[in-house]
Amino acid sequence: DRMGIGQRESASGSFDDNDRVIGQRILKRAVLDLFDKEEAVRMDAIEFFASNNHNNLAQNLGVDPIKIKEQVMTAISHGGIRREKLVRNIVRDLVGN
């Protein structure tokens, strides 16, 4: 059983800088996976956000989980270049946090 970042945070009692870097990488990767060439990778990324698995991670990073989910759902409603642009905008917003 894999221990998610949310469980690790509660077990240790603090969300340190290392957790923050890892968390940002996880969220960034999940967003970038929305534009992956492999359908299975795209579906896993969509499921990650649709099932709210990103909530604790986003909150620990100071990112609004509802806002990012809305951005993701907007991005996946488009295809091709438009989706790529929307995905890159989400990543840019995440890196800025």
C-alpha positions as CSV (number, residue, x, y, z in Angstrom):
1,D,0.0,0.0,0.0
2,R,1.5,3.3,-1.1
3,M,1.4,6.1,1.5
4,G,0.2,9.3,-0.2
5,I,1.6,12.7,0.5
6,G,-1.5,13.5,2.6
7,Q,-0.9,10.5,4.9
8,R,2.8,11.3,5.2
9,E,1.9,14.9,6.2
10,S,-0.4,13.8,8.9
11,A,2.0,11.1,10.2
12,S,4.9,13.5,10.5
13,G,2.7,16.4,11.7
14,S,4.4,19.0,9.4
15,F,4.6,19.7,5.7
16,D,8.2,20.7,5.2
17,D,10.1,22.3,2.2
18,N,11.0,18.8,0.8
19,D,7.3,17.8,0.9
20,R,6.4,21.1,-0.8
21,V,8.9,20.4,-3.7
22,I,7.6,16.8,-4.0
23,G,4.0,18.0,-3.9
24,Q,4.5,20.6,-6.6
25,R,6.2,17.9,-8.8
26,I,3.3,15.5,-8.3
27,L,0.6,18.2,-9.1
28,K,2.6,19.5,-12.1
29,R,3.1,15.9,-13.4
30,A,-0.6,15.1,-13.0
31,V,-1.5,18.3,-15.0
32,L,1.0,17.6,-17.7
33,D,-0.3,14.1,-18.0
34,L,-3.6,15.5,-19.2
35,F,-1.8,16.2,-22.5
36,D,0.2,12.9,-22.7
37,K,0.2,11.0,-26.0
38,E,-0.9,7.8,-24.1
39,E,-4.7,7.6,-23.4
40,A,-4.1,5.5,-20.3
41,V,-1.9,8.2,-18.8
42,R,-4.4,10.9,-19.7
43,M,-7.2,8.9,-18.1
44,D,-5.3,8.4,-14.9
45,A,-4.6,12.1,-14.6
46,I,-8.3,12.9,-15.2
47,E,-9.3,10.4,-12.5
48,F,-6.8,11.9,-10.1
49,F,-8.6,15.3,-10.3
50,A,-12.1,14.0,-10.8
51,S,-11.9,11.9,-7.7
52,N,-10.5,14.8,-5.7
53,N,-7.3,12.9,-4.9
54,H,-5.5,16.2,-5.4
55,N,-7.4,18.0,-2.5
56,N,-5.0,17.5,0.4
57,L,-1.9,18.0,-1.7
58,A,-3.3,21.2,-3.2
59,Q,-4.3,22.6,0.2
60,N,-0.9,21.9,1.7
61,L,0.6,23.8,-1.2
62,G,-1.7,26.7,-0.8
63,V,-3.5,26.0,-4.1
64,D,-7.3,26.1,-4.2
65,P,-8.3,22.5,-5.0
66,I,-11.7,23.6,-6.5
67,K,-10.0,26.1,-8.8
68,I,-7.5,23.7,-10.1
69,K,-10.1,21.0,-10.7
70,E,-12.2,23.6,-12.6
71,Q,-9.2,24.5,-14.7
72,V,-8.5,20.8,-15.4
73,M,-12.0,20.1,-16.4
74,T,-12.0,23.1,-18.7
75,A,-8.7,21.9,-20.3
76,I,-9.9,18.3,-20.9
77,S,-13.1,19.6,-22.6
78,H,-10.8,20.9,-25.4
79,G,-8.4,19.0,-27.6
80,G,-5.2,19.6,-29.5
81,I,-3.4,22.9,-29.2
82,R,-6.2,24.5,-27.1
83,R,-5.8,21.7,-24.5
84,E,-2.0,22.0,-24.5
85,K,-2.3,25.8,-24.0
86,L,-4.7,25.4,-21.1
87,V,-2.5,22.7,-19.5
88,R,0.5,24.9,-19.8
89,N,-1.4,27.8,-18.2
90,I,-2.3,25.6,-15.2
91,V,1.3,24.5,-14.8
92,R,2.5,28.1,-15.0
93,D,0.0,29.0,-12.2
94,L,1.2,26.1,-10.1
95,V,4.9,27.0,-10.4
96,G,4.1,30.6,-9.4
97,N,2.7,29.3,-6.1
